[in-house]
Amino acid sequence: MNDFPTWKVWMLTALLVVGVLTAVPSMLNEEQRSYIPDFLPQPTINLGLDLSGGVHILLEAQTEEFEEQRLQTMSDRIEDAMEDDGPEIDIGGLSRSGGEISFTVRDEADLDDAMERVRALTQPVGFTGERDFSVENEDSLTVVVRPTETGTAEAVNTAVETATEVVRTRIDELGTREPTIIRQGAERIVVQVPGLDSPESLMSLLGRTASLEFRMVNYEADPNMALACQAPIGSEALPYANQDEGTGCVIVQRRVMVSGDQLVNAQQGFDQRTGEVTVNLTFDGAGGRAFGRVTQENVGRPFAIILDGEVLSAPNINEPILGGNAQITGSFSVQSANELAIALRSGRLPVELAVIENRTVGPELGADSIRLGGLAGLIAAVAVMSFMFVTYGRFGIYSNIALILNLTLVLAIMAMMDATLTLPGIAGFVLTIGAAVDANVLINERIREEQRRGRKIIDAVQMGYKEASRAIFDANITNFIGGALMFSFGSGPVRGFAVVLVIGIITSVFTAVTITRMMVSVWIKNKRPKELVV
């Protein structure tokens, strides 16, 4: 027992004091925490959706529209490849129908070259040996391009994975604490935001694709076609945003001047002349140069600012817009402009997301859960501590002190990790109370056994801790592995339980073995008892 010199005792005591002070803010409410001086750190545990209330939203990727968009993109690339990738190849009848693309090569001598150009546009799918599109020659001069099942599945998986990260970025920009954003299956995303009581603005932000485009207006189009929302070949008719049906569309060219993918920043602002709410955009180098070149070449002509397939405005280009900056105006409030800026900064959703489930969890349910969980924990603690005191006397008191310190350190570590406490986490706390004294039971019984063998006090205590520690470490290593696996492969409530379990395992071994041993060592050194009652 001589391995606890004074410096080590003071070091461990200081560590425990820091742990207790770190855990204190999590035990106080907001009003009580306001009395803590600002210069002191105040780490607190975040409460999960089931404890603090909040919003639960289930999003589903609209894969049919995504697959249609893939075909449209491939069709555009095929058209460009026939014109730009070498001598122009004359094709006709380029169309999309039945989930495939087909076109006719007018000159048979160009057929092989045309097929090679299309094959060059396809991509391999992982290590499967397949490609994302198949290219086949049918009916003599007709080429048919079909998406493969493997390619479609991989594209959807990548799109949903990217969409999950975009959703996470958008929610983080809102400043909410500890949101939960996880994939569910192949096409769904679960979003849980604790402490939020109004889901409308969140759903609007998450459901917005944020596909921003700048295109030239086809000013030569027949105005009657615009009223009827019909477009000539090479153009597209798009409606105005926030406009009633029957008021016509804007005829825009299909080619995109600059897209939202070339943005580096978007901020809500105000027009210096009119005071109107705006969204100010900054493009990257390539986007800024493209925007400046197009506006130089089209002074006096209108261009359209398009968001998610709707025209926000179609102003005239009065002068070249250089410097890589632009401004979007419209019927914005400060909140809607800020939400649009967040959506643009976080990037375009590669696939449209639809809200298929939305529910709000009230804080009352969480308060009841905390109260009942706390009551269960208190009953468990009192029962365990009473048993330890009655069974082991002084050594039981040391075990009880270690138990209290263990729970306090769990709170402190969770607060420092900015972890989230959920209802299953409370269950983990209750389980930790029982598991934490297992080590002390092993140690105390081993000390009794050594006494029965006739060992002296110091030898009995030393051998008791030494021999019991092996079983304690072996048992807790297996528990730790189980908790780590639950955290790695689980989600939601399972991870909440695993966090408390893993932290509790680490702190319980520290307090039950090291801290109680220190207390026993100090007692024996100072009191030098003649006999030991365990």
N, C-alpha and C positions, 0 to 999 in steps of 0.2 A: 504493500500500500504506500510505498515511499515514492511513487511516481507522480505525486501531486505537490510539487514545490509551491511556494507562495506566489511566485510570478504566474504560474499556470492557473492557480485558483483565481487570481485577480483578472487574468485574461478571459477565462471562461465566464466569470461573473459579469465583466463588462459586455461580453458578447450577448449574454442573456438580457442585460438591461437595455441594450440597443434593440434587441428583438421585441421586448415588451413595449418600449416607446414607439416602435414602428407599427405595432399592432393596435395601439390605442386609438388613432383616428378612425379605424374601421369599426370600432365599437361605439362611436359617437354619431349622433345625427348632425345634420348640417348646421343647425343653430349652435350646438355645443362645439362643433369644429371651428366656428367663427371666432371663438375666444383664443384659439391657438395663434401665437405670433406668426406673422407672415413669413419671417425669415426661416422658420422651421419647416422642414419638409413634411408634407401631409399625404403620404401614400395611402390610398384606400382601395378596398376590394370593390370591383364592379359587380353589380347584381344582374343576373341573367334575366331573360324575358319572363320566365316563370315566377320570378321573385319581385321584379320592379315593374312589371307590366310593359307594354309596348306593342309593336306591330309585327305581325307574321304575314309574309307575302310569299306565294308560290308562283314562280314565273315558268312559262313553257315556251320553248323555241318554236317559231312557226316555220317548220322545215319545208313545207310545200312552197312557200314564197321564196325561201332561201334557195331551194333547188332550181326554181324558175329563174332566179337572179344569176345563178351559176351558168345556166344555159345562155342567158342574155350576154353575160360577160364573155363567154367562149365564142358566141356568135360575132360579137364585135371584134374580138381578137382575130378570128378567122378572116373577117373582111379586111382588117389592117394587114394581115400576113400576105394576102393575095396581092395587095397593092404595094407593099413596102419591102418585103423580104426577097429582093431580087427582081427579075423582070416581071412586070405585072401579068397576072393570070386572069383571064376573063372568065368570070363565073356568073351564074344566074340562079334565080329561085332560092336564094338563101332564106331559109325559114325555120321556125321552131314549131313543132307540134308533136303531141304524144310523148313528151319527155325526151325528144331527140332533135338534132339539128341536121338539116339536109341541104345540099346545094348541087348544082350541075356545072360541070366543067365544059365549056363550049368547044374547046379544042382537045381532041383525044391525046395529042402529043403532050399536053400539059397535065394529064391526069396523075401520073406518078409524082411529078414535082409538087402538085397541089396536096396530095395525100401526105407527102413527107413534111411539108410545111405545117400541116395540121398536127401531125404526130409530134412535131417539135414543140407544140404548144402544150402537150399533155405532160403530166408529172407522174413519176413512180410513187406507188403507195407503200411506204415502209419497206419491209423486206419480203413482201408477198410475191414479188415478180409481176404484179399487175400494175396497170396505169389507171389514172383517174377517169380517162375517157377512152373508149375504143373507136377506132377509125376504120370503116369498111367501105368497100366499093360495091354498090348495088345498081342493077339496071344499067349496065354499060358505063355511062358517064356520071352517074349520080354517086355522091359521097355522103355517107351517113355517119354522124358523130353521136355516140351515146355515152352517157355517164355510166360507169361501172358501179355495181353494188358496193364493192370494197372502197372505191374512190368516194362515193357519196357518203358512206358511213364515216370515213376518215375526215372528210370535209365538214360534216355536221359536228363531229366530236371536237375538231379544232375550233370551229365557230363558237360552240357552247363554252369551251374552255376559255376562249378569248372574251366572250361575253361576260363570263363570271368575273374575270379580272376588271373589266370595264365597270361592271356593277359595283365591285368592291371600291374602285377608285372614286366613283361618284358619291358613294355613301361616306367614304372617308373625308371627302371635300365638305360634306355637310357638318362635320365636326361631331358626329354622334360617337358615343363611347361603346367600344367592344361590340360592334355588330357581328352577327354570325351569317356568313355567306358560304354556302356549300352546294355542290351539285347533288342532285337526286336523280339517279338513273341516267339515261343517255341524253335527255332533252329538257330536263327541268333544273331550276335553281331555287333553293330555299333562302329567303332573306328574313332575318330576325333582327329588329332594331329595338333594344331596350330603351325605355324612358320616352318613347315617341307616342303621342296620343292622337295624331292626325295623319292618317295614311295617304290622304289625297295627293299632297305635293310629292311624297315619296314615290307613289305609283306613277305619277306623271313624269318624274325624272327618270325612273328606271325603264318605263315603257317607251321612252323617246329614243329612236334610233340615232338621232343626231348626225344624219348624213347631210352635210353641207356642200353645196355646189354653186359655182358661179358659171352661168352659161349666157351666151349671146341670145338676144331675142330675134326671132325671124321676122323682121319688120316688113318683109316682102309678102308675107302670108296674107291671104284673103281675110279681112276682118270678120266676114260672115262665118268662116271656118272657126275663128277664135270664139265667137259667140256660141257656136254649136259644139265647142270643145273637140274639134276635129283637126288633125294635123296632116300636112303634106308629107311625102316621103322625105326622110332625113331629118324630120323635126318631131317634136313631141308637144302635146297640149297638156299643160299643168294648171290646176286651179289655184286661185289665190288662197292664202291662209285666212281663216276667220271671215269667210265670205259666203253669202247665201248661194244656194244652187240656182242655176238659170242665169247667172250674171256673166257667164263666159269664162274663158281660160286665157292663159298666155301661151303663145306658140314660141317654143324655144328650140334652139339647135341641140342635137343629141350630143355633140362633142362638148366635154366639160373643160372650161378654161382653167379653173383652179378648184380643188376640192378641199374638204375639211381635213384630209390626211396630211396636208401641207401646212397646217396650223402649228404654231409653237406656243401661242397663248391666246386666251379670250377672257375679257374682263367686262363686267357691267360698268357703264359710265353714263355721261350726260353730254348731249350736244351743246357745245359752247355758245352757239348762236340762238337756239330755240329752247334750250333746257330740256329737250325731249330725252327720255330714257333710251339708251343705246347699248349695243354690245360691240366693244372694240376688239378688233382682230389683228393679230400679228402673224405673218406668214414666215416660213423658213426661206432660205436663200433662193431655192429653185421656184418656190411658189411666188415669192415676191417678184422675181424676174419675169415669170410667166404672166402674172397679173399686170405688171407695168407694160410689157410688150403688147398684150391684147388691148389694153385701154389706150395705148398710143395709136394703135392701128384702127381703132373704132371710135374716135372722138365724134360726138354728136349722135351716136347710136345707143339704143337702150340695151341694158343687160339685166339678167334676172338673178336675184339671190334666192336660192331654193333650199329649203330645209325639209327633209323627209318627204320629198315629192310635192311640196306646196310652195308657191311663190310668196316670199315675204314682201318683196318689193321689186320693182323693175324700173329703176331710175335711168336717166340718160347719162352718158359719160361726157361731162362738160370739159374735162381736161385729163391728161394722163395722170394716173394714180400711181406714183412711184414711192419707193421707200418700204414696200412690203407691209403697209398698214391699210386696213379697211374698216368700215363701220356699218353695222346693221341697224336700221331703224324700223320701227313698226309700232303696233299697239302694245308696248311692253309696260308692265309695272316693274318696280325695282326687283320684286321677288322673281317674277317670270324671267326677267333679263338675267338675273344672277343664276337661276336654274339652267337657262340655256347656255350661259358661259361655262358652267360646271360640266354640262353634257358635252360641249365642244372640246373643252380641255381634256376630259377623260378619254376622248376618242369615240369613233363611230362604232355602234354595235354591229358586228358582222352578220347578225341574224336578229330579226324582230322578235321581241319578247312580249308575250301576252300574259296578263294577270289572270290566273285561273282560280286562285284562292286568296282571300284577304280576310284577316281577322285581327281584332284589337283585343289584347289581354289587359284587363283593368288592374291597377296597382293593389286593389283590395284583396284579390286572390293571392298575390305575392305576399302581402302583409300577413295574411292568415297562414301561409306556408312557412314564413319566417318564425311566426309565433309558435306554431305547432312543432316545427323542427327544433327550435330553441328549447321548448318544453321537453321534447324527447331527449335531446342532448343533456339537459339538466338532470332529468331522472336517471339517465344512464350514468352520468358522472357521479351523482350522489350514491347510487347503488354500488358502483365499482369502488369508489373511495372508501365507503363504509366497510365493504368486504376486506379491502387491503389493510385497513387500520385494525379491524378486529382480528384478522388472521396473523398479521406480521408485526403489529405494534409499531415501534420506532421505525423499522425498515418499511412498514406500510406507509408511514407519514412521508418518508423520503420518496416513495413511489408516487404518492398523491401529489407532492410538489412537482415531481417530474411530469406527471400527467397534465397539470395546469400549464406548466411551461411548454409542454409539447403542443397543446392546443393554441397557445399564444404564438408560438413560433410558426405554426401553420398559417395563421392569419397574417403574420408579418411577411412571410415569404410570398404568399399570394398577393399581398398589397404591393410588394416591391416588383413582382412580375407583371403587375397590372392585369392579373388574372380575373376571370369572371366566376362568381359563385352562383351555381344553379341549384335547383331543388335536389337533383341527385347528388350534388356536392355536399349538401347538408347531410344526406344519408351517409356519405363518405366520412363526414365529421363524426357522426355517431358510431360508425364502425371503427374509426381510429381510436375512440375512447376505450373500447374493449380490447382492441389489438395492442394498444400502447402498453398495457400492464402485463401482457403475456411475458414479455422479457423479464420484468421484475419478479414475476411468479417463478420463472425458471431459475433466476439468480438466487432468490431467497430459499427455494427448496434445495438448491445445490449447496448453499451455505449450511443448511440444517444437516444435510447428508455428511458434509465434511466434519461437522461438529460431532456427529455420532461416531465417526471414525477416530475421534480423539485428538483432532488437530487443535492447536492453539487458536486464539481469536483471530490474530492477524493472518495466520496461514489459512484458516477456514474461509475468511472473507476473500483473500486473494485467490485461492483455488476455486472458490464458488464463482467469482466473476470470470476467471480464466476459462473454466470448463464450460460454463453456461453460454459464454459469448460465441463459441463455435456454433452451437445449435441456433442461437439467435440470428447470427449472420446468415447461416444457410437458409433458414426459413424466410427471412426477409428478402434475400436475393431472389428467391423464386416468386415472392409476392411482387417485388419490384418489376421483374420481367413481365408478369401478367399485367400489371398496371400500365407499363410502357407499351405493351402490345395493344391494350384497349385504347390508349391515347392515339397510337399511330393509325390504327385501322378503324376505330370507331368514329362516330360523329355525334354532334349535339349532346344529348343527355349523357351518353356513354363517356364522352371526353370530359364532361364536367365532373363526373364521378371519378374518372381516372386521375385527373389533376390533383384532387384532394387526397386520393389514396396514395399516390406516389410521394407527394410532399409529406404526408403523414408517416409513411414508412421511414423516410430519411430522418425526420425530426424525432420520431419515437425511439429509434435506435440510439440517436445522439443523447436524448434526455434519459432514457431508461438505463443505458450502460454508462456513458461518460459522466453525466451530471450526478446520478445517484452515487456512483463510485467516488466522485469528488466529495460529496456530502458525508458519506460514510468515512472516508479517509480523514477529513478534517475533524469529525467527531472522535474517532479513535485516537488521533494525534493529540487532541486537546484534553479529552476526558480519561483516556487510558483505562477503559473498563476492564474489570476482572473476569466478568462473564458476559456472554452474548445471548440475548433472548431474541430469537427470530421466529 
